[in-house]
Amino acid sequence: MRKSLMRLTLRQLRVFRAVCESRSYSRAAEEMALTQPAVSLQIRQLEELVGQPLFEYVAKKLYLTPAAEALLKTSEDIFGHLESLDMQLSDLQGSLQGQLNLAVESSAKYLVPHLFAAFRAQHPEVSLQLVVVNHAQAVRRLSMSRDDLLIMSQVPSELALNFYPFLNNPIVAVAPPGHPLCARPSLRLQDLTDFPLLLREPGSGTRRAGEEYCHQKRAHFAETLEIGSTEAQLQAVIAGLGLALLPRHAASLELAAGQLCELPVEELPLYHSWCLVHTEGKRLSPVARAFETFIRAERAKISALAERFAGRSPRMPAPG
């Protein structure tokens, strides 16, 4: 017989949500700064209250049971109402207060702190919880409505979403200085295929965009190396391990310092837009609404900020 759900705690729900997101007790423990036995204990106590198992292992993978799916949806409502109440109370005090829960694809993480700093200059009592994810993780977080807002470049068509394109994300080809291709005045994408291409992990949006574009242009690389992060990818190019297709903003410091060379490929840059995204029908908190309004109102200034950050003169077309 299950016990009353009125006895569950917010801490139990937070641990439960962390397990749902990571599909792992150990990763949830790391995220929550707990031990794995502590996470297991919180889940067991929650299962006693629910009266049903919340997770099951199939082929060593963790899956949510129907009870967990129902509890997850209810927990989203609970935390959403609490955040909304917190911000409404702040409004009554005459200032915008609260936390913006923002997830960003890794290609945008270099710019977002500058973006939030500009927003916080207008609303100094707002705090930020920032989660950096790859494209596959971003899609999963959207399907679970884990965040207030999400910044990504390739918006999935299979989900019901509201999105606003606000800044171009130009993908360029880079090589180490002294690479033979750097001396060429003009290149075709096909000219790069004789050299190794350094790729991000399979869930990366930049990798997906680059692979689709190369396939479309019939540029097939004979050798590829998989690198687990943008930072490692940059260092691998600098070390001479190969070429890479990277967001120009992500490589801006290395390009400005002369550690990398942007190759003059005729078919590049490949333009995608960074978009501010949330699920359709999602009730945004006052802070999230304010941030969305800021992005829409300051679009031109954001483009200028991105250009200054990249150390380039403004010449990108406006995102469509």
PEVEN-V782445 format. One record per pair of residues at least 12 apart in sequence whose C-alpha atoms are under 10 Angstrom apart, sorted by the first residue. I is the first residue (numbers start at 1). J is the second residue. Records with the same first field share a line. If there is no record, write none. Layout:
# PEVEN-V782445
I->J / J
This chain:
# PEVEN-V782445
1->48 / 49 / 50 / 51 / 52
2->47 / 48 / 49 / 50 / 51 / 52
3->46 / 47 / 48 / 49 / 50 / 51
4->48 / 49 / 50 / 51
5->46 / 48 / 49 / 50 / 51
6->49
7->46 / 49
8->45 / 46 / 48 / 49 / 50
9->42 / 46
10->75 / 78 / 79
11->42
12->39 / 41 / 42 / 43 / 44 / 45 / 46
13->42 / 43 / 46 / 71 / 72 / 74 / 75 / 76 / 78 / 79
14->28 / 32 / 42 / 75 / 79
15->28 / 29 / 31 / 32 / 34 / 38 / 39 / 40 / 42 / 43 / 46
16->28 / 39 / 40 / 42 / 43 / 46 / 54 / 68 / 71 / 72 / 75
17->68 / 71 / 72 / 73 / 75 / 76 / 144 / 146
18->30 / 31 / 32 / 39
19->31 / 32 / 39 / 40 / 43 / 55 / 62 / 64
20->54 / 55 / 62 / 63 / 64 / 68 / 69 / 72 / 144
21->137 / 140 / 141 / 144 / 146
22->62 / 137
23->55 / 61 / 62 / 63 / 64
24->36 / 61 / 62 / 63
25->37 / 38 / 39 / 40 / 43 / 62
26->39 / 40
43->55
47->67 / 68
50->67 / 68 / 71
51->67
52->65 / 66 / 67 / 68
53->65 / 66 / 67 / 68
54->66 / 67 / 68 / 69 / 70 / 71 / 72
55->67 / 68 / 69
69->144
72->144
73->144 / 145
76->144 / 145 / 146 / 147
77->283
80->147 / 148 / 282 / 283 / 284 / 285
81->283 / 285
82->285
83->98 / 99 / 100 / 284 / 285 / 286 / 287
84->98 / 283 / 284 / 285 / 286 / 287
85->98 / 285 / 286
86->98 / 99 / 285 / 286
87->99 / 126 / 285 / 286 / 287
88->285 / 286 / 287
90->125 / 286
91->286
95->123 / 124 / 125 / 126
96->122 / 123 / 124 / 125 / 126 / 286 / 287 / 290
97->123 / 124 / 125 / 126 / 127 / 286 / 287
98->123 / 125 / 126 / 127 / 128 / 285 / 286 / 287 / 288
99->125 / 126 / 127 / 128 / 129 / 148 / 285 / 286 / 287 / 288
100->116 / 126 / 127 / 128 / 129 / 130 / 147 / 148 / 149 / 285 / 286 / 287 / 288 / 289 / 290 / 291
101->127 / 128 / 129 / 130 / 131 / 146 / 147 / 148 / 149 / 150 / 285 / 287 / 288
102->128 / 129 / 130 / 131 / 132 / 146 / 147 / 148 / 149 / 150 / 151 / 276 / 288
103->129 / 130 / 131 / 132 / 133 / 134 / 137 / 138 / 141 / 142 / 146 / 147 / 148 / 149 / 150 / 151 / 152 / 277
104->130 / 131 / 132 / 133 / 134 / 135 / 137 / 138 / 147 / 149 / 150 / 151 / 152 / 153 / 274 / 275 / 276 / 277
105->131 / 132 / 133 / 134 / 135 / 136 / 137 / 138 / 150 / 151 / 152 / 153 / 154 / 204 / 205 / 206 / 274
106->131 / 132 / 133 / 134 / 135 / 138 / 151 / 152 / 204 / 205 / 206 / 229 / 230 / 250
107->132 / 133 / 134 / 135 / 151 / 152 / 153 / 169 / 171 / 204 / 205 / 206 / 230 / 246 / 247 / 248 / 249 / 250 / 251 / 274
108->132 / 133 / 151 / 152 / 153 / 169 / 247 / 249 / 250 / 274
109->130 / 131 / 132 / 133 / 151 / 249 / 250
110->249 / 250 / 251 / 252 / 306 / 309 / 310
111->249 / 250 / 302 / 305 / 306 / 309 / 310
112->130 / 151 / 306
113->128 / 130
114->302 / 305 / 306 / 309
115->294 / 295 / 301 / 302 / 305 / 306
116->128 / 291 / 294
118->294 / 298 / 301 / 302 / 305
119->290 / 291 / 294 / 295 / 298
120->291
122->294
123->287 / 290 / 291
126->287
127->287
129->147
130->147 / 150
131->147 / 150
132->150 / 151
133->150 / 152 / 203 / 204
134->152 / 200 / 201 / 202 / 203 / 204 / 205 / 206 / 229
135->152 / 153 / 154 / 155 / 156 / 202 / 203 / 204 / 205 / 206 / 207 / 208
136->156 / 202 / 203 / 204 / 205
137->203 / 204
138->150 / 151 / 152 / 155 / 156 / 203 / 204 / 205
139->152 / 154 / 155 / 156 / 158 / 159
142->156 / 159 / 160 / 161 / 277 / 278 / 279
143->159 / 160 / 161 / 278 / 279
144->279
145->278 / 279 / 282
146->278
147->277 / 278 / 279 / 288
148->277 / 278 / 279 / 282 / 283 / 284 / 285 / 287 / 288 / 289
149->163 / 276 / 277 / 278 / 279 / 282 / 284 / 288 / 289 / 291 / 292
150->163 / 274 / 275 / 276 / 277 / 278 / 279
151->163 / 164 / 165 / 166 / 273 / 274 / 275 / 276 / 277 / 278
152->165 / 169 / 205 / 272 / 273 / 274 / 275 / 276 / 277
153->165 / 167 / 168 / 169 / 205 / 206 / 209 / 271 / 272 / 273 / 274 / 275 / 276 / 277
154->205 / 206 / 208 / 209 / 272 / 273 / 274 / 275
155->205 / 273 / 274 / 275 / 276 / 277
159->279 / 280
160->278 / 279 / 280 / 281
161->277 / 278 / 279 / 280 / 281 / 282
162->275 / 276 / 277 / 278 / 279 / 280 / 281 / 282
163->274 / 275 / 276 / 277 / 278 / 279 / 280
164->273 / 274 / 275 / 276 / 277 / 278 / 292 / 295 / 296 / 319 / 320
165->272 / 273 / 274 / 275 / 276 / 277 / 295 / 296 / 299 / 318 / 319 / 320
166->273 / 274 / 275 / 276 / 295 / 296 / 298 / 299 / 300 / 302 / 303 / 318 / 319 / 320
167->271 / 272 / 273 / 274 / 275 / 276 / 295 / 299 / 300 / 302 / 303 / 306 / 316 / 317 / 318 / 319 / 320
168->247 / 270 / 271 / 272 / 273 / 274 / 275 / 303 / 306 / 316 / 317 / 318 / 319 / 320
169->206 / 246 / 247 / 248 / 249 / 250 / 269 / 270 / 271 / 272 / 273 / 274 / 275 / 306 / 316 / 319
170->245 / 246 / 247 / 248 / 249 / 250 / 268 / 269 / 270 / 271 / 272 / 273 / 274 / 316
171->206 / 209 / 210 / 244 / 245 / 246 / 247 / 248 / 249 / 250 / 251 / 268 / 269 / 270 / 271 / 272
172->210 / 244 / 245 / 246 / 247 / 248 / 249 / 251 / 262 / 263 / 264 / 265 / 267 / 268 / 269 / 270 / 271
173->189 / 192 / 197 / 210 / 243 / 244 / 245 / 246 / 247 / 248 / 260 / 261 / 262 / 263 / 264 / 265 / 268 / 269 / 270
174->234 / 237 / 238 / 242 / 243 / 244 / 245 / 246 / 247 / 248 / 251 / 255 / 260 / 261 / 262 / 263 / 264 / 265
175->197 / 234 / 236 / 237 / 238 / 239 / 240 / 241 / 242 / 243 / 244 / 245 / 255 / 259 / 260 / 261 / 262 / 263
176->234 / 235 / 236 / 237 / 238 / 239 / 240 / 241 / 242 / 243 / 244 / 254 / 255 / 258 / 259 / 260 / 261 / 262 / 263
177->237 / 238 / 240 / 255 / 258 / 259 / 260 / 261 / 262
178->240 / 260 / 261
179->240 / 242 / 243 / 260 / 261 / 263
181->195 / 261 / 262 / 263 / 264 / 265
182->260 / 261 / 262 / 263 / 264
183->261 / 263 / 264
184->263 / 264 / 265
185->263 / 264 / 265
186->263 / 264 / 265 / 266
187->263 / 264 / 265 / 266 / 267 / 268
188->217 / 219 / 263 / 264 / 265 / 266 / 267 / 268
189->213 / 214 / 217 / 218 / 219 / 220 / 263 / 264 / 265 / 266 / 267 / 268
190->214 / 217 / 218 / 219 / 220 / 221 / 265 / 267
191->219 / 221 / 265
192->219 / 220 / 221 / 242 / 243 / 244 / 263 / 265
193->214 / 219 / 220 / 221 / 222 / 223 / 224 / 243
194->220 / 221 / 222 / 223
195->221 / 222 / 223 / 224 / 241 / 242 / 243
196->221 / 222 / 223 / 224 / 225 / 240 / 241 / 242 / 243 / 244
197->220 / 221 / 222 / 223 / 224 / 225 / 226 / 237 / 241 / 242 / 243 / 244 / 245
198->223 / 224 / 225 / 226 / 227 / 228 / 232 / 233 / 234 / 236 / 237 / 241 / 242 / 243 / 244 / 245 / 246
199->211 / 224 / 225 / 226 / 227 / 228 / 229 / 230 / 233 / 242 / 243 / 244 / 245 / 246
200->225 / 226 / 227 / 228 / 229 / 230 / 232 / 233 / 244 / 245 / 246
201->225 / 226 / 227 / 228 / 229 / 230
202->226 / 227 / 228
204->228 / 229 / 230
206->230 / 245 / 246 / 247 / 272
207->226 / 244 / 245 / 246
209->245 / 270 / 271 / 272
210->244 / 245 / 246 / 270
211->245
213->267 / 270
214->267
217->267
223->242
224->242 / 243 / 244
225->241 / 242 / 243 / 244
230->246 / 247 / 250 / 251
231->250 / 251
233->245 / 246 / 251
234->246 / 250 / 251 / 254 / 259 / 260
235->254 / 259 / 260
237->259 / 260 / 261
238->254 / 259 / 260 / 261
239->259
243->263
244->262
245->262 / 268 / 269 / 270
246->262 / 269 / 270
247->269 / 270 / 271 / 272
248->262 / 269 / 310
249->306 / 307 / 309 / 310 / 311 / 312
250->309 / 310
251->310
252->307 / 308 / 309 / 310 / 311 / 312
253->309 / 310 / 311
255->310 / 311
256->310 / 311 / 312
271->316 / 317 / 319
272->319 / 320
273->318 / 319 / 320
274->319
275->319
276->291 / 292 / 295 / 296
277->292
299->318
300->318
303->315 / 316 / 317 / 318 / 319
